[in-house]
Amino acid sequence: MSHTSDISSIGKIAYLGPEGTYSQLAALAFFGGEAELVNCTSIDDVFAAVESKQVAYGVVPVENSTEGAINNTQDCLVDSSAKIVGEQIVSIEHSLLVRENTSKSAIKKIVAHKQSLAQCRGYLTKNFPEAEQVECPSNAEAAIRALADFGTAAIASELAGQLYNLQSLDRRIQDMANNRTRFLVLALADTDVTGSDKTSILVYTENKPGALFRVLEPFENFQLSLTKIETRPSKKEAWEYVFFIDFVGHVLDEATKKLFATLVQGGVEVKVLGSYPLSK
């Protein structure tokens, strides 16, 4: 369902392409079928398109329920001026796509994004133990490669199969039935309070004993519900880390303002990645 009633006023929306990716499905689900979409060759390019105002919004994957965080997106969030203004959860249903009239016995190579290969590890081990597995930037790119090579099969969505005129040998080949990916919607503007919001922040803290406790204790004190916490190397100093934290609330809420004040007083550096409505 579209999150806006006036598509014409939205502007262009960048997503990780080419056509047929789950990022495109996420963009269509969030903005509606009439949205003007622009495909980008990498997650970095989506961020750049938003930052340079070539587009009004960007859509990028951030985590998968089976394989965890998308590190590329997290790394871009560290330095980007783009804000998170929305999120979209997409059910991931992979198909095995080939050129027409290709049999399973003819498949010598299977191509897909590395996360998709991991999500179908059990299926591939059972059905194609001898096939070479090749990573590529996106599943739509995998579909393009399958179209060009008779002995290559792609792991991708049914949408990719339709777009590139490929045949589905098997459907729903992911190992976990409830496989979902969370996508972020990026923009340069902030969002208003809706009463049902989530805030994402990046926290830098000193590499000292009790540092994580000093970050987490204020959330308990102000009764703010954490929905996610992850660490990534800070890339500033060896063995220093940053924390990606999601919690229920908006930056304009009084409890959130008190949280930030307490963290800063404790010597913690906070970057607000965005406040946005909770995904339905």
Residue frames relative to the residue before (quaternion, step in Angstrom):
aa qw qx qy qz dx dy dz
M 1.0000 0.0000 0.0000 0.0000 0.00 0.00 0.00
S 0.5014 -0.6682 0.4599 0.3009 3.56 -0.93 0.86
H 0.3645 -0.7289 0.5398 0.2108 3.57 -1.08 0.75
T 0.7555 0.2606 -0.1944 0.5688 3.60 1.18 0.19
S 0.4046 -0.7359 0.4946 0.2238 3.55 -1.09 0.68
D 0.7397 0.3543 -0.2093 0.5324 3.59 1.21 -0.36
I 0.1841 -0.8301 0.5201 0.0805 3.57 0.23 1.30
S 0.6332 0.5777 -0.3395 0.3873 3.59 0.98 -0.82
S 0.6980 0.4728 -0.2760 0.4616 3.59 1.12 -0.57
I 0.5153 0.6829 -0.4063 0.3209 3.58 1.25 -0.22
G 0.3428 -0.7060 0.5427 0.2991 3.56 0.78 -1.01
K 0.7100 -0.4647 0.3213 0.4204 3.54 -1.30 -0.07
I 0.2068 -0.7713 0.5955 0.0880 3.53 -1.20 0.69
A 0.2335 -0.7793 0.5693 0.1186 3.58 -0.68 1.11
Y 0.0156 0.7828 -0.6219 0.0140 3.56 -1.13 0.69
L 0.5888 -0.5561 0.4439 0.3834 3.55 -1.28 0.34
G 0.1425 -0.8237 0.5476 0.0365 3.55 -0.44 1.26
P 0.5489 0.0436 -0.7496 -0.3674 1.42 -2.42 -0.71
E 0.7816 -0.3028 0.2211 0.4985 3.58 -1.25 -0.22
G 0.7342 0.4207 -0.3093 0.4341 3.53 -1.04 0.82
T 0.5136 0.6375 -0.4285 0.3823 3.61 1.24 0.06
Y 0.6056 -0.5308 0.4362 0.4016 3.54 -1.30 0.25
S 0.5584 0.5815 -0.3925 0.4427 3.60 1.18 -0.42
Q 0.6286 0.5100 -0.3321 0.4842 3.58 1.05 -0.69
L 0.6340 0.5193 -0.3287 0.4695 3.58 0.98 -0.81
A 0.6470 0.5177 -0.3180 0.4606 3.59 1.00 -0.82
A 0.6501 0.5169 -0.3120 0.4614 3.59 0.97 -0.87
L 0.6608 0.4966 -0.3012 0.4754 3.58 0.97 -0.84
A 0.6494 0.5169 -0.3176 0.4585 3.58 1.01 -0.80
F 0.7058 0.4676 -0.2675 0.4601 3.60 0.97 -0.84
F 0.8132 0.3026 -0.1260 0.4809 3.57 0.79 -1.05
G 0.5393 -0.6209 0.4145 0.3896 3.60 1.18 -0.37
G 0.6694 -0.5790 0.3312 0.3270 3.52 -1.25 0.59
E 0.6710 0.5046 -0.3052 0.4494 3.61 1.20 -0.37
A 0.4368 0.7217 -0.4477 0.2964 3.58 1.27 -0.07
E 0.4076 -0.6945 0.5399 0.2450 3.57 -1.15 0.69
L 0.0905 -0.8430 0.5302 -0.0045 3.55 -0.26 1.32
V 0.1484 -0.7616 0.6276 0.0642 3.54 -1.16 0.78
N 0.2317 -0.7967 0.5377 0.1500 3.60 -0.58 1.06
C 0.1987 -0.7685 0.6038 0.0736 3.54 -1.12 0.88
T 0.5341 -0.6722 0.4241 0.2881 3.55 -1.15 0.64
S 0.8022 0.1062 -0.0613 0.5844 3.61 1.20 -0.30
I 0.6368 -0.5071 0.4134 0.4079 3.55 -1.32 0.30
D 0.6098 0.5555 -0.3465 0.4466 3.59 1.02 -0.77
D 0.6637 0.5139 -0.3023 0.4517 3.57 1.00 -0.85
V 0.6003 0.5410 -0.3634 0.4637 3.60 1.09 -0.60
F 0.6485 0.5051 -0.3117 0.4767 3.59 0.92 -0.90
A 0.6662 0.5145 -0.3027 0.4471 3.58 0.91 -0.96
A 0.6406 0.5333 -0.3260 0.4460 3.59 1.00 -0.81
V 0.6556 0.4880 -0.3069 0.4878 3.58 1.05 -0.76
E 0.6796 0.5129 -0.2941 0.4342 3.58 0.85 -0.98
S 0.7224 0.4196 -0.2375 0.4956 3.59 1.05 -0.76
K 0.4433 -0.7272 0.4141 0.3211 3.58 1.35 0.08
Q 0.3117 0.7305 -0.5343 0.2894 3.57 1.11 0.63
V 0.7606 0.1262 -0.0779 0.6321 3.54 1.25 -0.56
A 0.5213 -0.6360 0.4697 0.3210 3.55 -1.27 0.36
Y 0.8034 0.1097 -0.0220 0.5848 3.55 1.11 -0.74
G 0.1438 -0.7553 0.6283 0.1184 3.53 -1.33 0.36
V 0.1742 -0.7708 0.6053 0.0957 3.57 -1.16 0.62
V 0.0725 0.8028 -0.5827 0.1038 3.59 -0.67 1.15
P 0.4726 -0.6465 0.5056 0.3210 3.61 -1.12 0.57
V 0.1464 -0.8128 0.5581 0.0803 3.59 -1.04 0.72
E 0.8095 -0.0936 0.0408 0.5781 3.62 1.08 -0.50
N 0.2396 -0.7487 0.6050 0.1264 3.51 -1.25 0.65
S 0.5508 -0.6540 0.4120 0.3148 3.57 -0.98 0.87
T 0.7028 0.4394 -0.2667 0.4918 3.61 1.16 -0.48
E 0.8245 0.2860 -0.0999 0.4780 3.57 0.79 -1.08
G 0.5471 -0.6627 0.3825 0.3395 3.59 1.24 0.01
A 0.8355 -0.2791 0.1773 0.4388 3.53 -1.34 -0.44
I 0.3728 -0.6557 0.6081 0.2477 3.52 -1.31 0.56
N 0.3271 -0.8067 0.4554 0.1869 3.58 -0.09 1.30
N 0.6024 0.5782 -0.3571 0.4187 3.58 1.03 -0.75
T 0.6671 0.4923 -0.2968 0.4739 3.58 0.94 -0.88
Q 0.6488 0.5151 -0.3245 0.4566 3.59 0.92 -0.84
D 0.6529 0.5142 -0.3172 0.4569 3.58 0.94 -0.84
C 0.6441 0.5111 -0.3229 0.4687 3.60 1.03 -0.75
L 0.6335 0.5467 -0.3328 0.4349 3.59 1.01 -0.77
V 0.5706 0.6118 -0.3822 0.3925 3.60 1.10 -0.63
D 0.8136 0.2851 -0.1145 0.4937 3.59 0.85 -0.97
S 0.5861 0.6439 -0.3602 0.3348 3.59 1.16 -0.45
S 0.4005 -0.6836 0.5564 0.2506 3.54 -1.26 0.55
A 0.5041 0.6470 -0.4247 0.3833 3.59 1.27 -0.15
K 0.2852 -0.7550 0.5710 0.1505 3.57 -1.11 0.76
I 0.4506 -0.6282 0.5505 0.3152 3.55 -1.23 0.48
V 0.0519 -0.8211 0.5684 -0.0054 3.59 -0.70 1.09
G 0.8061 0.0375 -0.0332 0.5896 3.58 1.25 -0.01
E 0.1661 -0.7616 0.6129 0.1296 3.53 -1.34 0.17
Q 0.1076 -0.7781 0.6176 0.0395 3.55 -1.20 0.61
I 0.2117 -0.7626 0.6005 0.1137 3.57 -0.86 0.99
V 0.0730 -0.8036 0.5907 0.0005 3.58 -0.80 1.04
S 0.3893 -0.6896 0.5599 0.2436 3.56 -0.93 0.92
I 0.2545 -0.7864 0.5509 0.1151 3.55 -0.79 1.07
E 0.0591 0.7799 -0.6173 0.0845 3.55 -0.56 1.20
H 0.1837 -0.8238 0.5328 0.0603 3.54 -0.29 1.33
S 0.1427 -0.7464 0.6428 0.0970 3.52 -1.22 0.69
L 0.3805 -0.6715 0.5782 0.2646 3.54 -1.28 0.43
L 0.0931 -0.8486 0.5202 -0.0247 3.54 -0.31 1.35
V 0.0191 0.7891 -0.6119 0.0504 3.58 -0.99 0.91
R 0.6199 -0.4814 0.4431 0.4331 3.53 -1.34 0.10
E 0.6352 -0.5483 0.3801 0.3891 3.55 -1.14 0.60
N 0.8351 0.1959 -0.1871 0.4788 3.52 -1.20 0.79
T 0.4649 0.6354 -0.4738 0.3945 3.59 1.15 0.63
S 0.2659 -0.7653 0.5660 0.1527 3.57 -0.81 0.97
K 0.6510 -0.5142 0.3800 0.4091 3.57 -1.25 0.37
S 0.6511 0.5431 -0.3203 0.4225 3.57 1.01 -0.77
A 0.6458 0.5346 -0.3134 0.4460 3.59 1.23 -0.44
I 0.5738 0.6250 -0.3710 0.3775 3.58 1.25 -0.32
K 0.1049 -0.8084 0.5792 0.0032 3.55 -0.68 1.19
K 0.7904 0.1817 -0.0592 0.5820 3.57 1.18 -0.56
I 0.1101 -0.7716 0.6240 0.0564 3.57 -1.07 0.81
V 0.1021 -0.8182 0.5658 0.0007 3.56 -0.69 1.14
A 0.2143 0.7520 -0.6004 0.1679 3.55 -1.11 0.77
H 0.6242 -0.4562 0.4472 0.4498 3.52 -1.35 0.05
K 0.6149 -0.6008 0.3554 0.3669 3.59 -1.00 0.80
Q 0.6358 0.5201 -0.3491 0.4511 3.61 1.03 -0.66
S 0.6489 0.5142 -0.3234 0.4583 3.59 1.01 -0.74
L 0.6049 0.5345 -0.3507 0.4748 3.58 1.05 -0.71
A 0.6684 0.4958 -0.2962 0.4686 3.58 0.97 -0.86
Q 0.6647 0.5171 -0.3016 0.4470 3.58 1.00 -0.81
C 0.7408 0.3501 -0.1996 0.5375 3.61 1.23 -0.43
R 0.2376 0.8316 -0.4812 0.1425 3.57 1.26 0.33
G 0.6829 0.4953 -0.2889 0.4526 3.57 0.87 -0.94
Y 0.6467 0.5210 -0.3101 0.4627 3.56 0.96 -0.88
L 0.6846 0.4922 -0.2862 0.4552 3.57 0.90 -0.95
T 0.6383 0.5306 -0.3268 0.4520 3.58 0.98 -0.82
K 0.6917 0.4841 -0.2682 0.4639 3.54 0.98 -0.87
N 0.8074 0.3405 -0.1415 0.4605 3.58 0.82 -1.02
F 0.8113 0.1419 -0.0536 0.5646 3.60 1.08 -0.65
P 0.0236 0.8581 -0.5126 0.0179 3.61 0.75 0.99
E 0.7177 0.4439 -0.2490 0.4753 3.61 1.13 -0.58
A 0.5543 0.6430 -0.3933 0.3530 3.61 1.17 -0.37
E 0.4575 -0.6584 0.5268 0.2824 3.56 -1.09 0.75
Q 0.2227 -0.7674 0.5882 0.1249 3.58 -0.93 0.91
V 0.0737 -0.8173 0.5711 -0.0236 3.56 -0.72 1.12
E 0.3231 -0.7472 0.5518 0.1811 3.58 -0.80 1.03
C 0.0210 0.7781 -0.6277 -0.0091 3.57 -1.16 0.62
P 0.7198 -0.5041 0.2591 0.4008 3.62 -1.18 0.43
S 0.8048 -0.0162 0.0346 0.5923 3.61 1.07 -0.64
N 0.6022 -0.5641 0.4170 0.3811 3.54 -1.24 0.33
A 0.5976 0.5453 -0.3683 0.4580 3.59 1.12 -0.52
E 0.6148 0.5177 -0.3358 0.4912 3.57 1.06 -0.72
A 0.6108 0.5431 -0.3423 0.4635 3.58 1.08 -0.72
A 0.6416 0.5245 -0.3215 0.4581 3.59 0.98 -0.83
I 0.6280 0.5296 -0.3288 0.4658 3.58 1.02 -0.79
R 0.6616 0.4987 -0.3044 0.4701 3.59 0.98 -0.84
A 0.6384 0.5228 -0.3285 0.4595 3.60 1.02 -0.75
L 0.6285 0.5361 -0.3313 0.4559 3.57 1.06 -0.74
A 0.7091 0.4711 -0.2551 0.4585 3.57 1.07 -0.74
D 0.7884 0.2659 -0.1171 0.5422 3.61 1.17 -0.43
F 0.4499 -0.7344 0.4524 0.2315 3.56 -0.58 1.22
G 0.7438 0.4196 -0.2308 0.4663 3.62 1.00 -0.73
T 0.6159 0.5529 -0.3325 0.4520 3.59 1.29 0.14
A 0.1354 -0.7626 0.6280 0.0751 3.55 -1.02 0.88
A 0.2523 -0.7658 0.5764 0.1331 3.56 -1.10 0.75
I 0.2791 -0.6824 0.6403 0.2153 3.53 -1.24 0.58
A 0.2746 0.7534 -0.5437 0.2479 3.57 -0.52 1.17
S 0.6601 -0.5092 0.3820 0.3989 3.55 -1.33 0.00
E 0.6337 -0.4996 0.4205 0.4149 3.54 -1.30 0.25
L 0.5784 0.5767 -0.3711 0.4418 3.60 1.12 -0.63
A 0.6519 0.5008 -0.3166 0.4733 3.60 0.93 -0.86
G 0.6323 0.5404 -0.3320 0.4449 3.57 1.00 -0.78
Q 0.6638 0.4961 -0.2948 0.4757 3.56 1.00 -0.84
L 0.6720 0.5182 -0.3005 0.4354 3.58 0.92 -0.94
Y 0.7950 0.3065 -0.1386 0.5048 3.57 0.96 -0.88
N 0.4719 -0.7223 0.4156 0.2879 3.55 1.29 0.44
L 0.3806 0.7098 -0.4913 0.3316 3.54 0.88 1.03
Q 0.4368 -0.6899 0.5254 0.2391 3.53 -1.23 0.58
S 0.3411 -0.7257 0.5589 0.2114 3.62 -1.01 0.80
L 0.2483 -0.7673 0.5748 0.1386 3.57 -0.60 1.14
D 0.7769 -0.0105 0.0232 0.6291 3.56 1.10 -0.78
R 0.2165 -0.7635 0.5953 0.1260 3.55 -1.18 0.64
R 0.8307 0.1802 -0.1627 0.5010 3.54 -1.28 0.53
I 0.2158 0.8204 -0.4950 0.1879 3.54 0.83 1.05
Q 0.4323 0.6863 -0.4804 0.3335 3.64 1.21 0.04
D 0.5532 -0.6513 0.4163 0.3105 3.57 -1.04 0.81
M 0.7441 0.3146 -0.1872 0.5589 3.58 1.07 -0.73
A 0.4496 -0.7154 0.4634 0.2670 3.58 -0.69 1.10
N 0.7497 0.3429 -0.1970 0.5307 3.59 0.97 -0.87
N 0.1862 0.7977 -0.5384 0.1976 3.56 0.62 1.21
R 0.0795 0.8160 -0.5630 0.1038 3.58 -0.51 1.16
T 0.1896 -0.7591 0.6114 0.1183 3.54 -1.20 0.61
R 0.2913 -0.7382 0.5872 0.1595 3.53 -1.04 0.89
F 0.1436 -0.7846 0.6017 0.0417 3.54 -0.90 1.02
L 0.3002 -0.7362 0.5799 0.1779 3.54 -1.17 0.68
V 0.2548 -0.7184 0.6251 0.1680 3.54 -1.18 0.69
L 0.1666 -0.8210 0.5451 0.0323 3.58 -0.66 1.19
A 0.1149 0.7585 -0.6384 0.0618 3.56 -1.21 0.61
L 0.5414 -0.6174 0.4578 0.3408 3.56 -1.30 0.07
A 0.6374 0.5285 -0.3227 0.4585 3.59 1.27 -0.24
D 0.4485 -0.6406 0.5403 0.3107 3.55 -1.34 0.24
T 0.4099 -0.7067 0.5222 0.2448 3.56 -1.28 0.28
D 0.4965 -0.6359 0.5017 0.3120 3.56 -1.27 0.44
V 0.5893 -0.5521 0.4515 0.3795 3.54 -1.30 0.34
T 0.1564 -0.7950 0.5796 0.0866 3.58 -0.94 0.89
G 0.5228 -0.6215 0.4280 0.3966 3.57 1.21 -0.41
S 0.7526 0.1916 -0.1414 0.6139 3.56 1.32 -0.20
D 0.2573 0.8133 -0.4599 0.2467 3.52 0.57 1.27
K 0.2213 -0.7193 0.6404 0.1534 3.49 -1.41 0.33
T 0.1553 -0.7702 0.6112 0.0952 3.57 -1.11 0.69
S 0.1727 -0.7614 0.6190 0.0856 3.54 -1.06 0.89
I 0.0018 -0.7992 0.6005 -0.0282 3.57 -0.88 0.96
L 0.2908 -0.6953 0.6291 0.1905 3.50 -1.39 0.37
V 0.1030 -0.8222 0.5598 0.0089 3.57 -0.69 1.09
Y 0.1439 -0.7549 0.6368 0.0619 3.54 -0.92 1.04
T 0.0530 0.8023 -0.5925 0.0503 3.58 -0.82 0.94
E 0.5938 -0.5795 0.4199 0.3678 3.55 -1.20 0.51
N 0.4647 -0.6755 0.5011 0.2770 3.55 -1.11 0.73
K 0.3547 0.7160 -0.5089 0.3201 3.53 0.41 1.34
P 0.6443 -0.5164 0.3789 0.4179 3.61 -1.16 0.44
G 0.8163 0.2494 -0.1927 0.4841 3.58 -0.96 0.88
A 0.3888 0.7520 -0.4705 0.2488 3.59 1.25 0.02
L 0.6761 0.4866 -0.3039 0.4623 3.59 0.87 -0.91
F 0.6187 0.5441 -0.3448 0.4498 3.59 1.02 -0.76
R 0.6690 0.5011 -0.3044 0.4568 3.59 0.95 -0.87
V 0.6208 0.5158 -0.3421 0.4812 3.58 1.19 -0.47
L 0.7550 0.4348 -0.2199 0.4387 3.57 0.83 -1.02
E 0.5751 0.6351 -0.3828 0.3455 3.62 1.02 -0.70
P 0.6647 0.5085 -0.3375 0.4309 3.67 0.85 -0.79
F 0.5794 0.5703 -0.3861 0.4358 3.62 1.10 -0.56
E 0.6519 0.4936 -0.3022 0.4900 3.58 1.04 -0.81
N 0.6664 0.5269 -0.3111 0.4261 3.56 0.90 -0.93
F 0.7663 0.3361 -0.1848 0.5154 3.59 0.99 -0.77
Q 0.4479 -0.7382 0.4181 0.2821 3.57 1.33 0.35
L 0.3647 0.6990 -0.5163 0.3343 3.55 0.90 1.03
S 0.3517 -0.7797 0.4908 0.1656 3.55 -0.69 1.15
L 0.2991 -0.7472 0.5717 0.1593 3.57 -0.69 1.14
T 0.1679 -0.7858 0.5856 0.1068 3.59 -0.97 0.83
K 0.8033 -0.0206 0.0060 0.5952 3.60 1.22 -0.35
I 0.0627 0.7535 -0.6544 -0.0071 3.53 -1.23 0.59
E 0.0571 0.7875 -0.6087 0.0780 3.56 -0.88 1.01
T 0.2930 -0.7492 0.5654 0.1819 3.54 -1.21 0.47
R 0.0410 -0.7529 0.6559 0.0343 3.51 -1.29 0.59
P 0.5765 -0.5562 0.4479 0.3971 3.62 -1.12 0.50
S 0.4824 -0.7039 0.4438 0.2736 3.58 -0.88 0.94
K 0.2827 -0.7836 0.4924 0.2521 3.58 1.23 -0.58
K 0.5445 0.5704 -0.4163 0.4526 3.56 1.27 0.39
E 0.7871 0.0086 0.0391 0.6155 3.54 0.90 -1.02
A 0.5783 -0.5739 0.4402 0.3775 3.58 -1.13 0.59
W 0.8547 0.1263 -0.1368 0.4847 3.55 -1.05 0.94
E 0.5376 0.5460 -0.4531 0.4557 3.58 1.12 0.55
Y 0.1791 -0.8159 0.5484 0.0379 3.53 -1.03 0.87
V 0.2577 -0.7029 0.6314 0.2020 3.51 -1.35 0.36
F 0.3147 -0.7396 0.5673 0.1790 3.54 -1.21 0.59
F 0.2112 -0.7238 0.6438 0.1309 3.53 -0.98 0.94
I 0.0025 0.8205 -0.5682 0.0629 3.57 -0.59 1.17
D 0.1060 -0.7496 0.6505 0.0604 3.56 -1.03 0.90
F 0.0845 0.7901 -0.6053 0.0471 3.58 -0.99 0.79
V 0.5560 -0.6080 0.4555 0.3371 3.54 -1.25 0.51
G 0.5896 0.5373 -0.4296 0.4232 3.55 -0.78 1.09
H 0.3755 -0.7064 0.5595 0.2166 3.57 -1.36 0.20
V 0.6123 -0.5777 0.3872 0.3761 3.59 -1.12 0.62
L 0.6780 0.4915 -0.2961 0.4595 3.61 1.14 -0.50
D 0.4890 0.6467 -0.4402 0.3859 3.61 1.28 -0.08
E 0.5723 -0.6123 0.4192 0.3490 3.59 -1.05 0.75
A 0.6450 0.5293 -0.3320 0.4399 3.60 0.95 -0.82
T 0.6502 0.5096 -0.3153 0.4670 3.58 1.04 -0.76
K 0.6277 0.5329 -0.3337 0.4590 3.59 1.00 -0.80
K 0.6567 0.4974 -0.3045 0.4781 3.58 1.00 -0.83
L 0.6068 0.5580 -0.3415 0.4515 3.57 1.07 -0.78
F 0.6918 0.4809 -0.2869 0.4559 3.57 0.77 -1.03
A 0.6368 0.5294 -0.3304 0.4528 3.59 0.97 -0.84
T 0.6633 0.5054 -0.2984 0.4643 3.58 0.98 -0.86
L 0.6496 0.5180 -0.3165 0.4578 3.58 0.96 -0.85
V 0.6648 0.5043 -0.3029 0.4605 3.58 0.90 -0.94
Q 0.6368 0.5262 -0.3208 0.4633 3.59 1.01 -0.82
G 0.6953 0.4639 -0.2637 0.4815 3.57 1.14 -0.63
G 0.5938 -0.6134 0.3494 0.3861 3.58 1.26 0.27
V 0.5044 0.6415 -0.4209 0.3962 3.56 1.24 0.42
E 0.2863 -0.7487 0.5753 0.1625 3.57 -0.95 0.92
V 0.1013 -0.8151 0.5703 0.0045 3.57 -0.78 1.07
K 0.0792 -0.7479 0.6566 0.0578 3.54 -1.02 0.88
V 0.2965 -0.7500 0.5656 0.1720 3.58 -0.72 1.07
L 0.2529 -0.7850 0.5513 0.1263 3.56 -0.67 1.13
G 0.7347 -0.3825 0.2196 0.5155 3.56 1.21 -0.39
S 0.2096 -0.7083 0.6528 0.1681 3.52 -1.35 0.44
Y 0.0792 0.8144 -0.5583 0.1375 3.57 -0.85 0.95
P 0.6244 -0.5531 0.3805 0.3993 3.61 -1.16 0.45
L 0.5250 -0.6193 0.4878 0.3208 3.54 -1.07 0.80
S 0.4930 -0.6442 0.4939 0.3132 3.56 -1.03 0.80
K 0.4843 -0.6678 0.4874 0.2862 3.57 -1.00 0.89
